[in-house]
Amino acid sequence: MMNKIKNKSKTGGHFLVEPISMANVYSREDFSEEHNDIYKLVMEFDREKILAQKEGIEDYNPNLVKSLIKEMGTLGLLGIDVPEIYGGINLDKITTIIVAEALVQSPSFAVTWSVQTGIGSLPIVWFGTEEQKQKYLPKIVTGEILCAYGLTEPSAGSDATHGKTSAVLSKDGEHYILNGEKIFISNGKWSDVYTVFAQFEGDKFSAFIVERGTEGFSVGEEEKKLGMKGSSTTALIFEDAKIPVKNLLFKVGEGANIAFNCLNIGRLKLGASTLGGSKMVINGVTPYAKERRAFGQPISKLDAITKKIADMTIRTYVTDSMLYRTVGLIQSEIDLLDEKDDNYYIQMGEAMEKFAIETSMAKVYGSDTSHNVIDEGLQILGGYGFLEEYPLAGAYRDDRINQIWEGTNEVNRQIIAGFMIKKALMEELPIREAILEIDAFMSSGKLELDNQILSTECQIIEIAKRFVLFIFNEALCKYGQDLKHEQQLTEIFADSFMDIYAAESTVVRACKIMDSNLPEPTVVDIAKTFTSEMANRLISQLHTAKNAINEGEQSPHIDQKVNEFESRIRLSTNVIRLKRNIANYVYKNNKYPY
């Protein structure tokens, strides 16, 4: 089994400079008995309550949705992140992600739950005064009231901190007067409490708790959407809205900290939702592929369908590995905190902020995966996939928003690259030292591994880290801080970082499974296939980056190094054979097997 580091404070992006042999990858195989019980509980609720009434939910039925939210409240599933003193059950962040993954039958309902337990309530949990917490949280955890989060504006989407909604103090000093508009607000029509962001005195981005019925505050009409038709999405309108001064959340000018800390956990929950959805699609199309016949045989025997099933399974397994590794890192950091500290929840937000790179990766890779899996699943169903009576037509529409909200995938890629640039220039990570050690590693470096099953893949991942660091350093030398404006380049780096994190998470998890009492050889096939294809992508992407940095001109030193990396990173893995093995294992189980 690979060596592990536990209870040691780290920071995001550390995977890039730490040997894979030191990687501590939390995965679903590490779930406690309580985690597994909650997963089963939510899956049962989702099947018996949500699926049974899915048609009513999707027909936009606020009363039905609110009643189901209250039922979740009675099960404690609205208070996972809320202290017991306010009616919550205060479990770990892993539990939050487990519940998000398990709520798969109605994406619309999952959105309502996610906002209620995430961006809608966490600002109050983490940053609220004692009075604010006592007033709102007990009713939020029972579902008596719903909550929402107002950040996006018509002229400020992913750059929401530059919004135009304004706040000024009234002459008598008793109210903040808000003017402006928020758009795309989930739970907008149904909520009683809103966390709203505004510029106080022009440039102090701040957050306020706004109650339904506040003078000067109104809610717009429901938007007509491509998907998620069973959820509420509206605008919030402020026309000299009078917000009591006691409803300021935290401090004037601290709105960005509140907004971004809440978005980090929101991105993880979205990654979990896309993971659950991807598994459900595989579970639906696998039996169909085995039963549907064409050319005198089940279409599952067709090699093109075999490839699709394998690719869907690989991407889903990788998403799972990245997601729980990330929440494991966050939880380990939270476990180092003192719950009795008055600033515990502020420190919790800071702990999550440390891993903004990884949470953005989980969001991007998860949403890209679900988009791919649903598209391929619909293709396997053929003409039936295009019919509304089959589930993938609606899933196709519902899924499309996942690459947009919680920050578009383009913006999240800039977050990934931007934080890496910052950590490199500010020396928050030993990137400089790692770059200086590249030559020594390439000439004689060898990993010491306890597990030899995937030793070649581990070595390839280590070379991949140095390859991307080498090109990344060339870009930093040329552009410095201005690299962040070279967005085609930064997207390449973001995807490269993400591919390495994904491969490492998958390989380490596979090694852990093979060392367990229940080894499953197919996970080795998944890890081998993903690593081989990752290496090919990396070669292509970094070659493009090198040509851009050098303006298409030859550079003998750089070209020689790149050729060395490319020759060392290529694998001769027979991915076609491995994909047949993977698909056959899925067919044997008749569902996603992990």
Secondary structure, 3 states (H helix, E strand, C coil): CCCCCCCCCCCCCHHHCCCHHHCCCCCHHHCCHHHHHHHHHHHHHHHHHHHHHHHHHHCCCHHHHHHHHHHHHHCCCCCCCCCHHHCCCCCCHHHHHHHHHHCCCCHHHHHHHHHHHCCCCHHHHHHCCHHHHHHHHHHHHHCCCCEEEECCECCECCCHHHCCCEEEECCCCCEEEEEEEEEEEECCCCCCEEEEEEEECCCEEEEEEEECCCCCEEECCCCCCCCCCCCCEEEEEEEEEEEEHHHEECCCCCHHHHHHHHHHHHHHHHHHHHHHHHHHHHHHHHHHHHHCEECCEEHHHCHHHHHHHHHHHHHHHHHHHHHHHHHHHHHHHHHCCCCCCCCHHHHHHHHHHCCHHHHHHHHHHHHHHHHHHHHHHHHHHHHHHHCCCCHHHHHHHHHHHHHCCCCCHHHHHHHHHHHHHHHHHCCCCCHHHHHHCHHHHHHHCCCCCCCCCCHHHHHHHHHHHHHHHHHHHHHHHHHHHHHHHCHHHHHHHHHHHHHHHHHHHHHHHHHHHHCCCCCCCHHHHHHHHHHHHHHHHHHHHHHHHHHHHCCCCCCHHHHHHHHHHHHHHCCCCCHHHHHHHHHHHHHHHCCCCC
